[in-house]
Amino acid sequence: MYEKLNTEAWRVFRIMAEFIEGIDTLARLPACISIFGSARSRPSDEYYKLTTEIAQLFGKNNFGIITGGGPGLMEAANRGAVKAKAVSVGLNIDLPFEQQSNRYVRTLVNFRYFFVRKVMFLKNSQAVIIMPGGFGTMDEFFETITLIQTKKIKRVPVVLVGKKFWSGIVRWMKKQVYEQNGFVSEKDFELFTVLDDPQKIYEHIIDFQSKYGTIEVNDVP
């Protein structure tokens, strides 16, 4: 029993160390956009090319790009940042498969704990762009809008990219979660926007900042 307690206590120090490294590294960066998406997309996929284009557009307009640091659409976003000569950040997570840092990451922070990594994403992002992806990507989407809905973080623009991909789940949420069961309010659907065109995504985020202002790093607990 004592050995287990001792191990758990030391785990707290590992968690603390990850927070310190992440905060210290990311606090020095300019305004950034977090881009989430599948680790399994290939460079030939349409969403890989679109992700690169989106990241490059924001990079050219003085935004840094933060991703999970891995392959697929994360690589595409970091690639777009490098093409634009912008800050390219990877918040890598240790996983038994899939996740290795991609070659376009220029500032790398490694994490053992998902929850620490999630804090770092939202603490340092002026907007969240969510490309198509699997369970991890959907987890990041739902956690982001939950934190905004419950006012645990200041509101930032959240954009789902790919109407063809996201329209089914959005329809399901509106019908099952809102209309039939009332588990969310109609206003909650204003917490995110579904767009396809990179220029419209950029304009939406800039318009949002004009209306609500930008966030400071210390605004997010």
C-alpha positions in Angstrom: 0.0 0.0 0.0 2.8 2.4 0.9 4.6 1.7 -2.4 1.5 2.5 -4.3 0.9 5.8 -2.5 4.6 6.7 -3.0 4.3 6.1 -6.8 1.1 8.1 -7.0 2.7 11.0 -5.2 5.7 11.1 -7.6 3.2 11.1 -10.5 2.0 14.5 -9.3 5.5 15.8 -9.8 5.6 14.4 -13.3 2.3 16.2 -14.1 3.6 19.4 -12.6 6.8 19.2 -14.6 4.7 18.9 -17.8 2.7 21.9 -16.9 5.8 24.0 -16.2 7.6 23.0 -19.4 4.5 23.6 -21.5 3.6 27.0 -20.0 7.2 28.2 -20.1 7.7 27.2 -23.8 4.4 28.4 -25.2 4.2 31.6 -23.3 7.0 33.0 -25.5 5.1 32.4 -28.7 3.0 34.9 -30.8 -0.7 34.5 -31.3 -1.4 31.0 -32.4 -4.2 28.9 -34.0 -4.7 25.3 -32.9 -5.5 22.8 -35.7 -6.7 19.3 -34.9 -7.3 16.4 -37.3 -6.6 12.8 -38.1 -3.2 11.2 -37.7 -4.1 8.7 -40.5 -4.5 11.1 -43.5 -2.0 10.8 -46.3 -0.4 13.7 -48.3 -2.6 12.7 -51.3 -5.9 13.1 -49.3 -8.0 16.2 -50.1 -8.1 17.2 -46.4 -4.3 17.0 -46.1 -4.0 19.5 -48.9 -6.8 21.7 -47.5 -5.2 21.7 -44.0 -1.8 22.8 -45.4 -3.5 25.6 -47.3 -5.4 26.8 -44.2 -2.3 26.7 -42.0 -0.3 28.5 -44.7 -2.9 31.3 -44.9 -2.9 31.9 -41.2 0.9 31.7 -41.1 1.2 34.4 -43.8 -1.0 36.6 -41.6 1.3 36.3 -38.5 -0.3 33.5 -36.7 1.6 30.6 -35.3 0.2 27.1 -35.8 -0.1 24.6 -33.0 -0.9 20.9 -33.7 -0.6 17.6 -31.9 2.8 17.2 -33.6 2.1 13.9 -35.2 1.5 12.6 -38.8 -1.5 13.1 -41.0 -3.4 16.3 -40.8 -1.2 17.5 -37.9 1.8 17.2 -40.3 -0.2 19.0 -43.0 -0.8 22.0 -40.6 2.8 22.2 -39.5 3.8 21.9 -43.1 1.7 24.9 -44.0 3.2 26.9 -41.2 6.7 26.1 -42.4 5.8 27.1 -45.9 4.6 30.5 -44.6 7.8 30.8 -42.4 5.5 31.0 -39.4 5.9 29.5 -35.9 5.2 25.7 -36.1 4.5 24.0 -32.8 3.9 20.3 -32.0 2.4 19.2 -28.7 3.3 15.5 -29.0 1.7 12.8 -26.9 3.4 9.5 -26.0 1.2 6.7 -27.5 1.8 3.0 -28.2 1.0 3.6 -31.9 0.6 6.3 -34.5 2.2 9.3 -32.8 5.7 10.4 -33.7 6.7 14.0 -34.2 6.5 15.1 -37.8 9.4 16.8 -39.6 7.7 20.2 -39.9 7.5 20.8 -36.2 10.0 23.5 -35.1 9.0 23.9 -31.5 8.3 20.5 -29.8 6.9 19.8 -26.4 6.3 16.2 -25.4 3.5 15.1 -23.1 2.7 11.9 -21.2 -0.7 13.0 -20.0 -3.6 13.9 -22.4 -5.2 16.4 -20.0 -2.0 18.5 -19.6 -1.6 18.6 -23.3 -5.3 19.7 -23.8 -4.7 22.6 -21.4 -1.7 23.7 -23.4 -3.7 23.7 -26.6 -6.5 25.9 -25.3 -4.3 28.1 -23.1 -2.4 29.4 -26.1 -4.9 29.5 -28.9 -6.8 32.4 -30.4 -9.0 30.0 -32.4 -9.5 26.3 -32.8 -9.8 24.7 -36.3 -11.0 21.1 -36.4 -10.4 19.1 -39.5 -11.9 15.6 -40.1 -10.6 12.9 -37.7 -11.4 10.1 -35.4 -12.1 9.7 -31.7 -9.2 11.9 -30.6 -10.3 14.7 -32.9 -13.9 14.5 -31.8 -12.8 14.4 -28.2 -10.9 17.7 -28.8 -13.9 19.2 -30.4 -16.4 18.3 -27.7 -14.1 19.2 -24.9 -13.4 22.6 -26.4 -17.1 23.5 -26.8 -17.9 22.1 -23.4 -15.3 24.4 -21.8 -16.7 27.3 -23.7 -20.3 26.4 -22.9 -19.6 26.1 -19.2 -17.5 29.3 -19.2 -14.4 27.5 -18.0 -12.4 29.3 -20.7 -13.0 32.5 -22.6 -14.9 32.1 -25.9 -12.7 31.5 -29.0 -13.9 30.8 -32.5 -14.3 27.0 -33.2 -14.4 26.0 -36.8 -15.3 22.5 -38.1 -13.8 22.2 -41.6 -15.5 19.9 -44.1 -19.3 20.2 -44.4 -19.4 16.8 -46.1 -17.6 15.2 -43.1 -19.3 17.0 -40.2 -22.9 17.6 -41.5 -24.1 14.2 -40.3 -23.0 14.6 -36.7 -24.3 18.2 -36.6 -27.7 17.0 -37.9 -27.8 14.2 -35.3 -26.9 16.7 -32.5 -29.6 19.1 -33.5 -32.3 16.4 -33.8 -31.4 14.0 -31.0 -29.5 16.1 -28.5 -31.4 19.3 -28.8 -34.9 18.8 -30.4 -35.9 15.4 -29.0 -34.2 15.5 -25.7 -33.3 19.1 -24.8 -29.9 18.2 -23.5 -28.4 21.4 -25.0 -29.9 24.7 -26.0 -30.4 26.1 -29.5 -27.9 28.8 -28.6 -25.2 26.2 -28.0 -24.9 25.6 -31.7 -23.5 29.1 -32.0 -20.4 27.9 -30.3 -19.0 26.5 -33.5 -19.2 27.1 -37.2 -18.9 24.7 -40.2 -16.9 26.0 -43.1 -14.9 24.7 -46.1 -13.2 27.7 -47.7 -9.8 28.8 -46.2 -10.4 32.4 -46.9 -13.9 32.3 -45.2 -12.4 30.5 -42.2 -9.8 33.2 -41.9 -12.3 36.0 -42.2 -14.6 34.3 -39.7 -11.8 34.2 -37.1 -10.7 37.8 -37.7 -14.3 39.0 -37.5 -14.8 37.1 -34.3 -11.7 38.7 -32.8 -13.0 42.1 -33.9 -16.2 41.4 -32.1 -15.0 39.7 -29.0 -11.3 40.6 -28.8 -8.3 38.4 -28.6 -7.4 36.3 -25.5 -4.3 36.6 -23.4 -2.3 33.6 -22.4 -3.2 34.1 -18.7 -7.0 34.3 -19.5 -7.2 30.5 -19.6 -6.8 28.8 -16.2 
